[in-house]
């Protein structure tokens, strides 16, 4: 929460964070065709072709399996995170970086990153649901690659400042853990 509030305060005051531009320029300097393909893939997987369909299947699958508490937790986490992202983008209205013309341009506001929030939300939901199962280390390994790659893809493509990514991860973490505490009584064990 502290990280998000610090970043949000800087964005609200219209101040640029000292690490944003140098990291963006470094990302642009390493641009290559092979990297373009990799980062375009992770960007697409981080939203419309990966995270969103998986989110829908996860919530529906948990409901069909009659794991209602888990389904409510996943739905509240995922849906609430998306709504929080939309509202926060409107509140801060930060323009996207314009240091170069992106190969994957975006037209919405920049802060916080929806891709970063969505991928972190999914990762934490899966981790919390799988924590007491044999699948937890597979989830940790997969998400330890997926979440950073989605975030890096957005910086590489020049459509987000690094601070947008950090804010998205921070907001998602606070939201999902809050939903976990709300939906799952302290005495209940994770599925």
Secondary structure, DSSP 8 states (H G I E B T S, - for coil): -HHHHHHHHHHHTT---TTHHHHHHHHHHT--HHHHHHHHHHHHHTTTTTHHHHHHHHHHHHHHTT-HHHHHHHHHHHHHHHHHHHHHHHHH------SS--TT---S--SS-HHHHHHHHHHHHHHHHHTTSTTHHHHHHHHHHHHHHHHHHHHHTTSS-HHHHHHHHHHHHHHHHHHHHHHS-TTS---
